[in-house]
Amino acid sequence: MADDSVLPSPSEITSLADSSVFDSKVAEMSKENLCLASTSNVDEEMPQVEARVIMVQDAGKQEELLKALKEMKVPCVKMDSMEEFESLDSPEFENIFVVTDFQNSVFNDLYKADCRIVGPPVILNCAQRGEPLPFSCRPLYCTSMLNLVLCFTGFRKKEELVKLVTLVHHMGGVIRKECNSKVTHLVANCTQGEKFRVAVSLGTPIMKPEWIYKAWERRNEQCFCAAVDDFRNEFKVPPFQDCILSFLGFSDEEKHSMEEMTEMQGGSYLPVGDERCTHLIVEENTVKDLPFEPSKKLFVVKQEWFWGSIQMDARAGETMYLYEKANTPELKKSVSLLSLSTPNSNRKRRRLKETLAQLSRETDLSPFPPRKRPSAEHSLSIGSLLDISNTPESSIHYGETPKSCAKSSRSSTPVPPKQSARWQVAKELYQTESNYVNILATIIQLFQVPLEEEGQRGGPILAPEEIKTIFGSIPDIFDVHMKIKDDLEDLIANWDESRSIGDIFLKYAKDLVKTYPPFVNFFEMSKEMIIKCEKQKPRFHAFLKINQAKPECGRQSLVELLIRPVQRLPSVALLLNDLRKHTADENPDKSTLEKAIGSLKEVMTHINEDKRKTEAQKQIFDVVYEVDGCPANLLSSHRSLVQRVETVSLGEHPCDRGEQVTLFLFNDCLEIARKRHKVIGTFRSPHDRTRPPASLKHIHLMPLSQIKKVLDIRETEDCHNAFALLVRPPTEQANVLLSFQMTSEELPKESWLKMLCRHVANTICKADAENLMYVADPESFEVNTKDMDSTLSRASRAIKKTSKKVTRAFSFSKTPKRALRMALSSSHSSEGRSPPSSGKLAVSRLSSTSSLAGIPSPSLVSLPSFFERRSHTLSRSTTHLI
């Protein structure tokens, strides 16, 4: 895989271990020589040395190289063996040897002679970019690792290390001995050691040795870069490489999920107690004691280490996440102190804080800190998230330093001599508002800000579009309620019965209208995005596991926290209504509260109306994506989807008998689509989101005004769940009968027909929707559903479709469909009649419905301008229906 070129001498091994030192010395020597030459003899002109390329052996036979050198205007000569080397050596030229094989004897001889050697990719890349040939103190085959600084760790065999270092140099990379911020990649042969921990803390990509070997295999590819994410990510060291995990205290479902995640992240797992395990992952909330005495080599860690490693995409330090057994002296001491009901003395309080600080002190270098222990005060009373006294506001930050974080809540609120019912409700309103603001700040601080942060270890967890979909207008809602909370806090601190609470909500009513609808309307989409990303992205799943376990979340998931804005405004309206009841009639705030309640109801009505419109538009878009060839004019702001009905065609139109047809009823039109026989490809939207392929094929978009009658076909032994539509297109004089059989049992036929008649009546501005429905016998229109699902019927339909395909395939005069339409339309306009066709078709187009009573035909009639197919006439006159 790698080349076996001559290895450097022992005296040069130190320079290979840190080639950056050697490179800097070469640069300094060249600068010193340049300064000496310029100061020693200024008047003497320096001799001009021209670069010359010497094509060694097979390199001289490559026409592509010769053409590239000609474009670069660089002189070149050919050399077949080392015997010609002395004759080509000249002080007038700086010779650059192009060698195609860095393993043969000629390369070794040139390398020993300290010649300047490059590979063919270097020449081709320079010619393509219009750049001069690069200077390198080492043989340079290609530039696929140019500007990369590598460091190595965990290699015990010196031969393997020197081999890798040589390949890196051949590809233009630089080697450093120490791992620091200047190193771009760490090549690791193990997941332990100081260099590994430093690379994890700095976020440096940690690579397998195979990365170098695979990059060398692609050395002849032009413009190839080994640092490209698509190529590099294949060879990153997974978090659990060389780790064998076991899990204790988890449910069967969660344990199975974690075991699958372990294998995905490069590790393996064994049952608890197996001596080969390297890590025991413990659920600290359920496990009180270990079932066995762990060995010194076994890391017993909390589950936070597991999820933290996945989120960072690297193995986290175990020291910070060690599991503490319940019988440890330190924990017993802290528990005894925490069990004190009321620490009366300052000395006890100081001892309590010191004990908790000692337990939470961290000693390991890791970029992912564990969950901090709460302070002494809050450890004594950890309650619900909705309790204002247990939600520290000073620990929450949004962006730089939001007001809600920098400004602490006033703990000592002046209490009136007599706490009126109005004051009690006002205080409850303030407390719930303060809790709500803290929840919004928690969402922003724990979830949104870390996800938007640049320079995340392992790359971004989510794309910007996914983050925007999940959080939406949460920051804007937070800003509005932060102002409301501040005003309420000032009102409670300076309480007076005459102070107006309604004015506060009237003041921010317009802001609520702006901020809430965008979030509430797309909450379901936000919820779906969280579920989707959690399934498809293990790092996001680990991110949620870590943050949702923190006390700030109150053991609630991100979805449960995000639903709070949906619930907040109705809760505020109820509190304001309760406040109004406890406000005296002579109090000016009585009328103000009524206005505030009215404004909130208007906001909620506006939200509901916007949500209804948004959902209606989303339903129309879903129809457009599901129906292939759906007309663009279906999308309209005034249009909404009313009902979807699955049917089977009973005639030859709108498609063949027995075809599955879907009817989409909108408030002003009817979309008719059939099931596609062949589904090809998928729809790919922006941001690499794929949609399922369209399962339906568009047939016709019919305005409801074209439906003249809705026929309810009576139930018989040969006819079940059948109905028909009598349609007259505006450009035609003949009636069209479309007959269907409903296949879905969720919607009764009677309800569907009444719904259809009502919307038809609304479209044509008629109040008597019942007069549009007509009950008919199936024999009157030769409609029947007998043998629709029989084997013979399905075989007959299959033969008919095959016959059509064969006819099209062996047609010798394939006239384009568009040209045929133009010819027919021009013939129709010039002659004033229908295009020539069969006798029956001509009669059906020229005759009125009243003259076709005696002509037997199938149960529906269609016209070329309506379905662009051959049509049939009605079996009986339908004039009396109109």
Long-range contacts (C-beta under 8 A, 24 or more apart in sequence): 1-213, 1-216, 1-217, 2-163, 2-164, 2-167, 2-212, 2-213, 2-216, 3-102, 3-103, 3-166, 3-167, 3-170, 3-216, 4-103, 5-102, 5-103, 5-107, 5-108, 5-111, 5-139, 5-166, 5-170, 6-108, 6-111, 6-112, 7-159, 7-162, 7-163, 7-166, 8-162, 8-166, 13-158, 13-162, 16-162, 16-165, 16-166, 16-169, 16-175, 17-165, 17-175, 17-177, 18-175, 18-176, 18-177, 18-178, 19-165, 19-169, 19-174, 19-175, 19-176, 20-149, 20-174, 20-175, 20-176, 22-137, 23-137, 23-174, 26-137, 47-91, 49-91, 49-92, 49-93, 49-94, 50-75, 50-92, 50-93, 50-94, 51-93, 51-94, 51-96, 51-133, 52-76, 52-77, 52-93, 52-94, 52-95, 52-96, 53-77, 53-95, 53-96, 53-97, 53-98, 53-123, 53-133, 54-78, 54-79, 54-88, 54-95, 54-96, 54-97, 54-98, 55-79, 55-98, 56-80, 56-97, 56-98, 56-99, 56-100, 56-106, 56-110, 57-81, 57-99, 57-100, 57-106, 58-100, 58-101, 59-98, 59-99, 59-100, 59-120, 62-100, 62-120, 64-124, 65-98, 65-120, 65-123, 65-124, 68-123, 68-124, 68-126, 68-127, 68-128, 69-123, 69-127, 71-127, 72-123, 72-126, 72-127, 72-133, 74-133, 81-106, 82-106, 82-109, 82-110, 85-109, 85-110, 85-113, 96-133, 98-123, 99-139, 102-139, 102-141, 102-170, 107-139, 111-139, 119-170, 119-219, 120-220, 121-219, 121-220, 121-221, 121-222, 124-222, 125-222, 125-223, 128-222, 128-223, 136-172, 138-169, 138-170, 139-169, 139-170, 140-169, 140-170, 140-172, 141-170, 141-171, 141-219, 142-170, 142-171, 142-172, 142-219, 142-220, 142-224, 143-171, 143-172, 144-171, 144-172, 144-215, 144-218, 144-219, 144-221, 144-224, 144-225, 144-226, 145-171, 145-172, 145-173, 145-215, 145-226, 145-227, 146-171, 146-172, 146-173, 147-172, 147-184, 148-172, 148-173, 148-174, 148-184, 148-185, 148-226, 148-227, 149-173, 149-174, 149-175, 149-176, 149-182, 149-183, 149-184, 149-185, 150-174, 150-175, 150-176, 150-183, 150-184, 150-185, 150-186, 150-187, 151-175, 151-176, 151-177, 151-178, 151-179, 151-183, 151-185, 151-186, 151-187, 151-195, 151-199, 152-186, 152-187, 152-188, 152-189, 153-179, 153-186, 153-187, 153-188, 153-189, 153-190, 153-193, 153-195, 153-196, 154-188, 154-189, 154-190, 154-192, 154-193, 154-196, 155-189, 156-189, 160-209, 164-209, 164-212, 167-212, 167-213, 167-215, 167-216, 168-212, 170-216, 170-219, 171-215, 171-216, 171-219, 171-226, 179-204, 184-227, 185-211, 185-227, 187-211, 187-212, 188-237, 190-242, 191-237, 191-241, 191-242, 191-243, 191-315, 196-315, 197-317, 197-365, 197-366, 198-365, 199-314, 200-312, 200-314, 200-315, 200-316, 200-317, 200-366, 200-367, 200-457, 201-365, 201-366, 201-367, 202-367, 203-367, 203-455, 203-456, 203-457, 203-458, 205-232, 205-236, 206-236, 206-237, 206-314, 207-232, 207-235, 207-236, 207-237, 208-235, 208-236, 208-237, 210-235, 211-235, 229-459, 236-313, 237-266, 237-314, 238-265, 238-266, 238-267, 239-265, 239-266, 239-267, 239-309, 239-310, 239-312, 239-313, 239-314, 239-315, 239-316, 240-265, 240-266, 240-267, 240-309, 240-315, 241-266, 241-267, 241-315, 242-267, 242-278, 243-267, 243-268, 243-278, 243-279, 243-315, 244-268, 244-269, 244-270, 244-274, 244-276, 244-277, 244-278, 244-279, 245-269, 245-270, 245-277, 245-278, 245-279, 245-280, 245-281, 245-306, 246-270, 246-271, 246-272, 246-273, 246-274, 246-277, 246-279, 246-280, 246-281, 247-272, 247-280, 247-281, 248-272, 248-280, 248-281, 248-282, 248-283, 248-287, 248-290, 248-291, 249-282, 249-283, 249-284, 249-285, 249-286, 249-287, 250-281, 250-283, 250-303, 258-306, 261-310, 261-538, 261-541, 264-538, 265-309, 265-310, 265-538, 279-305, 279-318, 280-323, 281-305, 281-306, 282-323, 284-323, 287-323, 288-326, 289-325, 289-326, 289-327, 290-325, 302-370, 303-545, 304-370, 304-371, 304-546, 304-549, 306-542, 307-542, 307-543, 307-545, 307-546, 308-368, 308-370, 308-542, 308-546, 309-542, 310-538, 310-539, 310-541, 310-542, 311-368, 311-458, 311-461, 311-539, 311-542, 311-543, 311-546, 312-367, 312-368, 312-457, 312-458, 313-457, 313-458, 313-459, 313-539, 314-457, 314-458, 316-366, 316-368, 317-364, 317-365, 317-366, 318-364, 319-362, 319-363, 319-364, 319-366, 320-362, 320-363, 320-364, 320-366, 320-369, 320-370, 321-370, 324-359, 330-355, 330-358, 330-359, 331-359, 334-359, 338-379, 338-380, 343-376, 349-376, 352-376, 367-457, 371-549, 371-550, 371-551, 374-551, 382-551, 384-554, 385-435, 385-438, 385-439, 385-553, 385-554, 385-556, 386-432, 386-435, 387-435, 388-431, 388-434, 388-435, 391-434, 391-435, 391-438, 393-434, 393-438, 393-441, 395-552, 396-438, 396-441, 396-442, 396-445, 396-552, 397-441, 397-445, 398-441, 398-444, 398-445, 398-449, 398-475, 398-478, 399-444, 399-449, 402-441, 402-478, 402-482, 403-482, 403-486, 404-437, 404-438, 404-441, 404-478, 404-482, 404-485, 405-441, 407-486, 409-434, 409-489, 410-489, 410-493, 413-492, 413-493, 414-493, 414-494, 414-495, 416-495, 420-497, 420-582, 421-582, 422-497, 422-579, 422-582, 422-583, 423-495, 423-497, 425-575, 425-578, 425-579, 425-582, 426-488, 426-491, 426-492, 426-495, 426-501, 426-579, 427-492, 428-575, 429-488, 429-501, 429-572, 429-575, 429-576, 429-579, 430-485, 430-488, 430-489, 430-491, 430-492, 432-571, 432-575, 433-481, 433-484, 433-485, 433-488, 433-572, 434-485, 434-489, 436-481, 436-564, 436-568, 437-478, 437-481, 437-482, 437-485, 439-561, 439-564, 440-474, 440-477, 440-478, 440-481, 440-564, 440-565, 441-478, 442-552, 442-553, 442-561, 443-471, 443-474, 443-558, 443-561, 443-562, 444-471, 444-474, 444-475, 444-478, 445-552, 446-547, 446-550, 446-552, 446-553, 447-471, 447-547, 447-558, 448-474, 448-475, 450-543, 450-547, 451-543, 458-539, 461-537, 461-539, 461-540, 461-543, 462-533, 462-537, 462-540, 463-687, 465-687, 466-529, 466-533, 469-522, 469-525, 469-526, 469-529, 470-526, 470-529, 470-530, 470-533, 470-558, 470-562, 471-526, 471-562, 472-518, 472-519, 472-522, 472-526, 473-515, 473-516, 473-518, 473-519, 474-519, 474-562, 474-565, 476-514, 476-515, 477-515, 477-516, 477-519, 477-565, 480-508, 480-511, 480-512, 480-515, 481-568, 483-508, 484-508, 497-587, 498-587, 498-588, 498-589, 499-589, 500-588, 500-589, 500-592, 501-576, 501-579, 501-589, 501-592, 501-593, 501-596, 502-576, 502-589, 502-592, 502-593, 502-594, 502-595, 502-596, 502-597, 503-592, 503-596, 504-596, 505-572, 505-576, 505-596, 505-599, 505-600, 506-592, 506-595, 506-596, 506-599, 509-596, 509-599, 509-600, 509-602, 509-603, 512-569, 512-600, 512-603, 513-602, 513-603, 513-606, 516-565, 516-569, 516-603, 516-607, 517-606, 517-607, 517-610, 517-611, 519-565, 519-566, 520-565, 520-566, 520-607, 520-611, 521-607, 521-610, 521-611, 521-614, 521-615, 522-614, 523-562, 523-563, 523-566, 526-562, 527-559, 527-562, 530-558, 530-559, 531-559, 569-600, 569-603, 569-604, 569-607, 570-604, 572-600, 573-597, 573-600, 573-601, 573-604, 576-600, 616-640, 616-641, 620-666, 623-664, 623-671, 625-683, 625-691, 625-694, 626-694, 626-695, 626-696, 627-664, 627-671, 627-673, 627-694, 627-696, 627-697, 627-698, 628-676, 628-694, 628-696, 628-697, 628-698, 629-697, 629-698, 630-671, 630-673, 630-698, 630-701, 631-698, 631-701, 633-701, 634-666, 634-669, 634-671, 634-701, 638-667, 638-668, 639-666, 639-667, 639-668, 639-669, 640-666, 640-667, 641-665, 641-666, 642-666, 642-667, 642-755, 642-759, 643-747, 643-752, 643-755, 645-742, 645-744, 645-747, 645-752, 646-742, 646-743, 646-744, 647-740, 647-741, 647-742, 647-743, 648-740, 648-741, 648-743, 648-785, 648-788, 649-674, 649-739, 649-740, 650-722, 650-739, 650-740, 650-741, 650-783, 650-784, 650-785, 650-788, 650-859, 651-737, 651-738, 651-739, 651-783, 651-858, 651-859, 651-860, 652-858, 652-860, 652-862, 652-869, 652-872, 653-736, 653-738, 653-860, 653-862, 653-867, 653-869, 653-871, 653-872, 654-699, 654-700, 654-738, 654-862, 654-867, 655-699, 656-797, 656-800, 656-801, 657-797, 658-788, 658-793, 658-794, 658-797, 659-797, 660-743, 661-699, 661-740, 662-696, 663-740, 665-755, 665-756, 665-759, 667-759, 667-762, 667-763, 668-703, 668-704, 668-759, 668-763, 669-701, 669-702, 669-703, 669-704, 670-701, 670-702, 670-703, 670-704, 670-707, 671-698, 671-700, 671-701, 671-702, 672-699, 672-700, 672-701, 672-702, 673-697, 673-698, 673-699, 674-699, 677-801, 699-867, 700-866, 700-867, 702-727, 703-763, 704-759, 704-760, 704-763, 704-764, 705-760, 705-763, 705-764, 706-730, 707-756, 707-760, 707-772, 708-735, 708-881, 708-882, 709-772, 709-773, 709-774, 709-878, 709-881, 709-882, 710-753, 710-756, 710-757, 710-760, 710-772, 710-773, 710-774, 711-737, 711-773, 711-774, 711-775, 711-776, 711-781, 711-881, 712-749, 712-750, 712-753, 712-773, 712-774, 712-775, 712-776, 713-739, 713-776, 713-777, 713-778, 713-781, 713-783, 714-775, 714-776, 714-777, 714-778, 716-777, 716-778, 718-778, 718-784, 718-785, 718-786, 719-778, 719-783, 719-784, 719-785, 719-786, 720-785, 721-749, 721-785, 722-778, 722-783, 722-784, 722-785, 723-749, 723-752, 723-753, 724-776, 724-781, 724-783, 724-859, 724-860, 726-878, 726-881, 726-882, 727-866, 728-882, 729-863, 729-865, 729-866, 731-865, 732-863, 732-865, 732-866, 733-848, 734-844, 734-845, 734-847, 734-848, 734-849, 734-861, 734-863, 734-873, 735-849, 735-861, 735-874, 735-878, 735-882, 736-860, 736-861, 736-862, 736-863, 736-866, 736-871, 737-781, 737-859, 737-860, 737-861, 737-874, 737-878, 738-860, 739-781, 739-783, 739-859, 739-860, 741-785, 741-788, 774-881, 780-876, 781-859, 781-874, 781-875, 781-876, 782-858, 782-859, 782-875, 783-859, 821-868, 824-864, 834-864, 837-870, 840-872, 840-873, 841-870, 841-871, 843-873, 844-871, 844-872, 844-873, 845-871, 847-873, 849-874, 849-877, 849-878, 849-879, 850-877, 850-879, 852-877, 853-877
